[in-house]
Amino acid sequence: MNVNNELLKRPVTVSLTSGKGGVGKTSLTVNLAVALSRSGKRVLIVDGDLGLANVDVLLRIHVERSLRDVIENGDDPLDTIVSVGPNLSVLPASSGVPEMLNLGQREQSLLEGLLRKISSHYDFVLVDTAAGIGQSVLWLNHFADHPIVVVTPDPTSMTDAYALIKVMAREHERNSFHVVVNALSSPKEGEEVFTTLKGVAEKFLQVKLLHLGSVPLDSEVAKAVRRQIPFLKTSPDSRAARAILELSASIEKLSPGSHRGAAQPAPALQPKPLAVSERD
Amino acid sequence: MKPQPILESSCPLEFNECPILQEVLALRDECSRLTELSITDPLTGYFNYRYMIQSLDQEMERSRRTGLPTGLIMVDLDHFKDVNDSYGHMIGDKALQWACRIWRENIRRIDIPCRYGGEEFAIILPGTDLPQATLLAERLRKVLADSPLPVDGFGLELTASFGVSAFRGQNGATPQRVLDCADHMLIRAKAQGRNRVCSDLQPKRKSPTEVTSDERAALFNTKGNEDFISPCLDGVEDDCQ
């Protein structure tokens, strides 16, 4: 396979991010990836929680190498990717490595180069970011074509989501975000949460928020997480699973971003550790 | 038998001219007159120092219980010694009465105006936070500066300097400490040239990405505007005392 020929092919890169932890980012990412892959799209999940990875846990996969090995030791990223289904792969991160949360300039450009390069093999790249507004979170959201902010009706979640949007708007000149409201007790609640957040973001930040969809609170989700199987598989008829299919259809309509870097061809290859072309 | 209430103004024994009742009523009036005297400054009609300390203590306790702040304005007439020296003490007293009357017309009925001593006054503002207390002080400053005291057909211009603090439940704050802070601000207003308001109010220095209280308020439909600190009363400012 000649990777270089595919460099200009652009996948749709979305990041799932929330500011606050525990709002269901990873579970949403995994299930959305399953849904997209089932509709024939080639999907890569990037575990962007570089310090406390979870995607591997939710998919019950065994990780031998992670992004950390690629960044620190120059391992081949394509050897790091784990295939979990016909169209579904995961680029796992490391767990318990706090320094991975604060990527330096060098690591950022390495990561950018390798993400661009491996992305070109996929139609959709879903980046599950860490909680908080650490450097790696901001950078991954900056990198993505479409940041998707996951928020629950919990006031702390709304505050943290807003804080994240504010930082991205002020420091990374992002002026539009998709929003998914998760863990809803009623559809009306989802509309209220979104309308409030949208109003405040427009008024104070001149930022546009788009309602990508909502996912109801569903006990099947927690059960599936404990069993380490996506709820789309364990409970395909659950309300949450149906909402995921709708969300997935909305994501399919997103276009490869015209956002800064994504529109440009991938940067020139570095000798090490970006050794993909050498391997070929 | 139930005791009869003593304050009934008719005799319980139904005597037409009951001397005991007359005596009791006179004592009651005398008592309330003395109470009034004991808390009032005779010249200005404002409350006196003793009452001020007592009220401030009481209002601060109310703040602790209700969470509503208590504002405090300290005022000192500018160059008052010159007024006394140039025009005599009678005009000096008139100036004090003039200023006090003007200010009283510009405060609420619940506010507690007190004479601290000499030409210095303190106004306790129940349920009033620092920004509002500062606005009020500015209004009191302006209204006095715009209202010269009529003396023999001409207007004697009077100005005053104002120091403002507010108690917002800060730990360890006492009435004396709140007074000291307002006084400290007053000294600063004097030092900066008089006829001005200095307040223990400083906008919070914020990072440009920090979520402000207005944004929080908009998210949760609550009241905003807490983006200030009180360096003096919060103890951030070392030279407060």
Chai-1 contact restraints between the chains, C-beta under 6 A:
chainA,res_idxA,chainB,res_idxB,connection_type,confidence,min_distance_angstrom,max_distance_angstrom,comment,restraint_id
A,M158,B,L219,contact,1.0,0.0,6.0,A-B,restraint_1
A,A163,B,V211,contact,1.0,0.0,6.0,A-B,restraint_2
A,K166,B,T209,contact,1.0,0.0,6.0,A-B,restraint_3
A,V167,B,T209,contact,1.0,0.0,6.0,A-B,restraint_4
A,R170,B,P208,contact,1.0,0.0,6.0,A-B,restraint_5
A,R170,B,T209,contact,1.0,0.0,6.0,A-B,restraint_6
A,V200,B,A218,contact,1.0,0.0,6.0,A-B,restraint_7
A,V200,B,L219,contact,1.0,0.0,6.0,A-B,restraint_8
A,F204,B,E215,contact,1.0,0.0,6.0,A-B,restraint_9
